[in-house]
Amino acid sequence: MEWLNAEEKDAWTGLVSVLLLMPGRLEAPLQESGLSLFDYLVLSHVSEAPGRRIRMSELAVLANGSLSRLSNVVKRFEQRGWVERYPDPENGRYTIASLTDEGFAVVEAAAPVHLRAVRQFVLDPLTAEDRQALTRIAAKLRVTIPPP
């Protein structure tokens, strides 16, 4: 086994510290809305889909969650009246998640809180060049990680 050199160790420990710190920093403000970060990402992705409707399988990829985890979250959202699920009329093997007006109102209310945290902890500390580098790095790392 080859140990990490100093440059590799700095890169790794920097990344892992961000990975461990960031979810809590982004999730804490959302708790006022009764949402976890994953909850918000799910609702947000549905709200951005055409007609506020998306296949559950596509939503799982966008939200970076397993289909079973997503199903549990969407079931909870259905119980709250935020989302409706139904078979895809184009292909009944798929299920569509559709955001209700009530669900959209939840996203609209939580979005400014989430955006403030994203700006504070991610975007504002970075220059435009840093953000471009982060985008490139994230894209490279994302392809090495198999979907859940």
C-alpha positions as CSV (number, residue, x, y, z in Angstrom):
1,M,0.0,0.0,0.0
2,E,1.3,3.4,-0.9
3,W,0.7,6.1,1.7
4,L,-0.6,9.6,0.8
5,N,2.1,12.2,0.2
6,A,1.7,15.6,1.8
7,E,-0.1,17.2,-1.2
8,E,-2.5,14.2,-1.4
9,K,-3.1,14.2,2.3
10,D,-3.9,18.0,2.3
11,A,-6.4,17.5,-0.6
12,W,-8.0,14.5,1.1
13,T,-8.3,16.0,4.6
14,G,-9.6,19.2,3.1
15,L,-12.3,17.5,1.1
16,V,-13.3,15.1,3.9
17,S,-13.6,18.0,6.4
18,V,-15.9,19.9,4.0
19,L,-17.9,16.7,3.4
20,L,-18.5,16.3,7.1
21,L,-19.1,19.9,8.0
22,M,-21.3,21.1,5.1
23,P,-24.4,19.0,5.5
24,G,-25.0,20.2,9.0
25,R,-24.3,23.8,8.0
26,L,-26.8,23.6,5.2
27,E,-29.4,21.6,7.1
28,A,-29.6,23.5,10.3
29,P,-31.4,26.6,8.8
30,L,-33.9,24.3,7.1
31,Q,-35.0,22.7,10.3
32,E,-37.1,25.9,11.0
33,S,-39.2,24.8,8.0
34,G,-39.3,21.2,9.3
35,L,-37.2,19.9,6.5
36,S,-33.9,18.0,6.2
37,L,-31.5,18.9,3.5
38,F,-32.5,15.8,1.6
39,D,-36.2,16.8,2.0
40,Y,-35.5,20.2,0.6
41,L,-33.5,18.8,-2.3
42,V,-36.3,16.4,-3.2
43,L,-39.0,19.1,-3.1
44,S,-36.7,21.6,-5.0
45,H,-36.0,19.2,-7.8
46,V,-39.7,18.4,-8.3
47,S,-40.5,22.1,-8.2
48,E,-37.9,22.7,-11.0
49,A,-39.2,19.9,-13.2
50,P,-41.5,20.7,-16.1
51,G,-45.0,20.9,-14.8
52,R,-43.6,20.2,-11.4
53,R,-43.7,16.5,-12.3
54,I,-40.8,14.0,-12.5
55,R,-40.3,10.3,-12.6
56,M,-39.2,8.9,-9.2
57,S,-36.2,7.2,-10.8
58,E,-35.0,10.5,-12.2
59,L,-35.6,12.2,-8.9
60,A,-33.6,9.6,-7.0
61,V,-30.6,10.4,-9.3
62,L,-31.0,14.2,-8.9
63,A,-31.4,14.0,-5.1
64,N,-28.5,11.6,-4.8
65,G,-30.6,9.1,-2.8
66,S,-31.6,5.5,-3.2
67,L,-35.1,4.8,-4.6
68,S,-36.1,3.3,-1.3
69,R,-35.0,6.3,0.7
70,L,-36.8,8.6,-1.8
71,S,-40.0,6.5,-1.6
72,N,-40.1,6.9,2.2
73,V,-39.6,10.6,2.0
74,V,-42.2,11.0,-0.8
75,K,-44.7,8.9,1.2
76,R,-44.3,11.3,4.1
77,F,-44.8,14.2,1.7
78,E,-47.9,12.6,0.3
79,Q,-49.3,12.3,3.9
80,R,-48.7,16.1,4.3
81,G,-50.4,16.9,1.0
82,W,-47.2,18.2,-0.6
83,V,-46.7,15.5,-3.3
84,E,-48.9,13.2,-5.3
85,R,-47.7,10.0,-7.0
86,Y,-49.3,8.2,-9.9
87,P,-48.2,5.8,-12.7
88,D,-46.5,7.5,-15.7
89,P,-49.2,7.8,-18.4
90,E,-46.4,7.3,-21.1
91,N,-45.0,4.2,-19.4
92,G,-46.8,2.6,-16.5
93,R,-43.6,0.9,-15.3
94,Y,-42.6,4.3,-13.9
95,T,-44.1,6.4,-11.1
96,I,-44.5,10.2,-11.4
97,A,-44.1,12.4,-8.4
98,S,-46.0,15.7,-8.7
99,L,-45.7,18.7,-6.5
100,T,-49.0,20.1,-5.2
101,D,-49.6,23.8,-4.7
102,E,-49.1,23.2,-0.9
103,G,-45.8,21.5,-1.6
104,F,-44.7,24.3,-3.8
105,A,-45.5,26.8,-1.1
106,V,-43.2,24.8,1.3
107,V,-40.3,25.0,-1.2
108,E,-40.9,28.7,-1.8
109,A,-40.9,29.4,1.9
110,A,-37.7,27.4,2.6
111,A,-35.8,28.5,-0.5
112,P,-34.5,31.9,0.8
113,V,-33.3,30.2,4.0
114,H,-31.5,27.6,2.0
115,L,-30.0,30.0,-0.4
116,R,-28.7,32.2,2.4
117,A,-26.8,29.2,3.8
118,V,-25.5,28.2,0.4
119,R,-24.2,31.7,-0.2
120,Q,-22.7,32.0,3.3
121,F,-21.0,28.6,3.5
122,V,-20.3,27.8,-0.1
123,L,-20.4,30.5,-2.7
124,D,-19.4,33.8,-0.9
125,P,-16.1,32.6,0.4
126,L,-15.1,31.6,-3.2
127,T,-13.9,33.7,-6.1
128,A,-15.5,33.2,-9.6
129,E,-12.3,31.2,-10.5
130,D,-12.7,29.1,-7.3
131,R,-16.4,28.3,-8.2
132,Q,-15.4,27.2,-11.7
133,A,-12.7,25.0,-10.2
134,L,-15.2,23.5,-7.7
135,T,-17.6,22.8,-10.6
136,R,-14.9,21.0,-12.5
137,I,-13.7,19.1,-9.5
138,A,-17.2,18.0,-8.5
139,A,-17.9,16.8,-12.0
140,K,-14.7,14.7,-12.0
141,L,-15.4,13.2,-8.6
142,R,-19.1,12.6,-9.4
143,V,-18.3,10.2,-12.3
144,T,-16.2,8.0,-10.0
145,I,-19.1,7.4,-7.6
146,P,-21.7,4.9,-8.7
147,P,-25.3,5.9,-8.2
148,P,-27.0,4.5,-5.1
